[in-house]
Amino acid sequence: MKPGANAIVSLSCAALLAGCSTAPAEMTRTADAQHELDEALAGRVAGPPVNCIPTYRARDMQIIDDWTILFKDGSTIYLQNPRGGCPGIGSRRNILINRPIPSNQLCSGDINNLFDPVSNIGGGACVFSQFVPYTKPAG
């Protein structure tokens, strides 16, 4: 090997590895989104996270921003913060489509796709984390 070739190979490998490792995006919430979330969860308390919830109906889903989706099931509101966010869902232009799997639940680890019905183009995907149930205290 020519002199300096090892250094070039080492630098190339380092650059390749750096390009493959991505740090998770940081959750950021605007003041308006925080206000909307606070309003939706007002008077409710968080319960322990759960891995799955019953399959949602689109009319029972509230999109706060790219980091926050609420699912309503009766008197319970489930908070979902997808792993790494769900880029594009906050625009409220895309719709959420879960994978066609033989299940009547949404679960942590599920991959959900975004679809823009105006352009008929897919808009990315997001992976769900655990769901945090919020309920009104008894009494």
N, C-alpha and C positions, 0 to 999 in steps of 0.2 A: 504494500500500500504506500502511496506517495506521502511525504511528510505533510502534515496538516489535514490529511484525509480523515483521520480519526476525529479531529475536532469538528470537521464539517458534518460527519455522520452523527456525532453526538448532538450538535446543534440542531440538525434536521429532526432527530428523534425527539428532542426536547420541544421543538416547535409543534410537532405533530401531536404529542401528548398534551401540550397546553391547549391546543385547538379542540381536543376531544373532551377535556374536562371543563364543565360549566358549573359555576356556582348557582345555586337556586336563586331565582329572582326574589327581591325583597318585597314584602307586602306593603303597599302604600295605599292610603285611603284618603280621598279628598274630604274636606269639611262637609260638603253636601252629602257625600256617600255615608259618612259617619252619622250625620243627623238622620238620614233615612233609616239606617240600621238601628240606631237608638230608638227611633219612633216605632219601628216594627216590633222591637223586643221589649218595649216599655211595660213595666209591671210583671215581667216574666223572670223566672230564675232558671239558670242553666242546670241541667242534669248531667249525669256521667255520659261521656261519648258512647255512641253505639256504632257498630260496623255496618248495619243495613237498615233501610227504611222501606216501607211499602212503596211500590212504583208510584211516581208522582203523576199528577194530571197537570198539563201545561198551565192551566188557569190557576193552579195552586202553587206556582213557582214565582218567586219575586227575585229579580236580579238587582243587586245593589251596585256591584262594580265587577271588574275582572277577577276579584279575589273573593267575592262573597255572593252566595246564592242561598235563598231561603226556600224551604219546602214546607208547605202547610199540610198537616194531616189532622183533621178535626181541630181540637183545641191546642195541639202541639205544633210548634214551629221548629223545624230542624235547620240549624246553621251549618252550611257547607263552605269550607275554605279549601278549594282544590289545591293539590300539591303543586306549587309553582304557579298558581293562578290559573285562570282560564282566559288567556288573551283573546280579546275580541267579543266576549259575551257582554261586557259592560256597555258596548255601543248600543245594545238592545236591537241591533239589526239582525244579528245571527240568532238562530234557534238551536237548542240543545237536543241532540239525538243520541240516545244511549244505544250501545251495541245490541243487535238482536240476539239475545241469549235466552235460553229457556228459563226465565226467572221472573218472578213478580216483585222483585226488589231492586233497589239501587244500593250498591255496597261500596265500601272503602276499597280502593284498588280498581274500580270500574273505570274503563276508558270511555269517555263521552266525546262525541264529535260535534263540531259546530257547523252549521249550514246556513248560508245566506240565501233565503228564498227569492230575493230580488234578482240576484245574478246567477242563481243556480250553481254556485261554487261552494265547495267545502271551505270552512274557515278555521281549520286547526282542530285541536283536541285538548282535553284536560283529563286529569286523573283525580278521582275523588279521594278525599281523606275520610276520617271518621266524621260522623254527623253528631252535632251537639243539640240535644233536645232542649227547648225552652218551653216551660209551662207556667201557668199562673199558679201562685201558691194557694193551697187549700185554705178555706176559712173565710 
